[in-house]
């Protein structure tokens, strides 16, 4: 009889633990949208609605024939793309003087066939980008400067 009671208590304990774990795991479903806390997470970095477009501030070089090339991060003083992006973003936020300085610095180190440098913010459709939509859907030109061999750009 005592063994039967002990077995019954173990079952109740096991059931209670199972129910508690199920509630803990499903808690993100019952809580407010976007709630995120340790140890239970709704993983908002994956579950939140994402924008269809992304704005990317970067530096572009243009040849005499009008061909544009996205310039490598090394021309911005780093080999890290995120650092290069932050350098451009900071210059855009900093205004005309910072943009002119950045543009001139890049122009001094650009390939000889480039005639001008542009600091732009391009807007891309992130879904189309991975198909055939590599061209930006919108562009804001912040500054443009000539490479040293070309002189002034109007």
N, C-alpha and C positions, 0 to 999 in steps of 0.2 A: 504494500500500500504506500509506504514512504517513497519507494522507488518510482511509483506511478506519479506521485505528487511532484517529485523532483524533475521527472521527465516533462510533466505538464508546465512547470515553471520555466524550464529551459526553452520549451516551445514558445511560451508567451514572451520570454526575453528575446528569442530569435525573431519573432514576429515584430516586436516593438522596434528592434534595431533595423529590420528590413524596411518598415514603414518610415522610420526617421530618415534613413538614407535616401529613400525614394522622394521624400519631401524636400530634402536638402538639394538633391540633384534637379528637381523640377522647380525650385524656388524662383529662378530667373523668369519662368513662364508666368508666374503669378504676380511678381513684383511690378513696379512701374517701368514703363519703357525706358531704356537707356540706363537703368540702374546697374551699377558695377561696383563690386566690393569683394574683398578677400574673405573667405575662401571660395565663395560662389560668384561666378561671373556670367554676365549675359554676352560676353565677348563683343562689345560694341564696335571694335575695330573691324569685325567681319559682318555684324548683323545690322549696322545702321545703313540707311539709304545713302548711296554715294552719288555725287554729281556726275553727269554725263560728259562734262567738259572739264578741262584742266588748263590753267594759265601757266605758261612757262616763260620766265624771263631768261634770255640768253643772248649770246653774241653771234652775229652772222657776218660772214665776209662775202663780198660781191665781186665777181670778175668783170672785166671789160665787156664781156658778152652778156652780162646780166645774170649769169648763173650764180645762185646763192649756195653757200656752204656753211653748215653749222660748225663753228670753230671749236677745236679741242680744248679741254680744260687747262692744258699746259700753257696756253697763251694768257691765261688768267693767273698764272703763278702757282698752279697746283696740278697734281695728276688725279685728284679726287673730284668726281662730277658733282657731288653734293656741296663741296666747298666752293667749286666754281659757280654753282647756282646761287649759293648764299652771297658770294661776292657781287654777282650781277644784281640780285634782289636788293642788297644793301645800297648799291649805287642808285638804283631806280628810286628807292625810298628816300635817298639822300638829296636828290635834286640835281639841277643842271651842272653844278661844279663837279660833283662826284662822277656824273655820267661823262662829262667831257674828259676828265682825268682817266677814267677807265677806257674810254674809246681810244684816246691818244696812246695809251700804254699798249693796248692790243695792236693798234695799227703799226706801231714801231717794230713789232715782232712778227707781223703777219707775213704770209708767203708773198713773193714778189708779184705773182699774177693777180693778186687781189687789189682792186683799185679803191675800194671803200669798205669801211666797217660800220655795221649797224648794231645798236643795242636795242632789242625789241622784246615785247611780251607777246608771244603767240598763244592763241587759244586753239586747243586741239579737241576733237571729239575722241574720247578715249576708246570707244568701241570701234569706230571706223579706223582709228590709227593702226590697229593690228590687222586690218584688212588692206584696202588700197588707199586709205585716207590719210596718207602721211603729210599732206599739205595742211597748213593751219586754216581754220575756218574764220579767224579774225586776227588782226595784228595791230598793235600799238607800237609805233616807232618812237623811241625816247630820244635818241641822238644818232647822228651819222657823222662820220669823219673820214677824210681821205687818208690813204696810206702815204708814207713819206714821198714816194716816187710820183704821186699824183697831185700833190699840192692841196689847195682848199676845195671843199665840196660845198656847193651852195645849199 
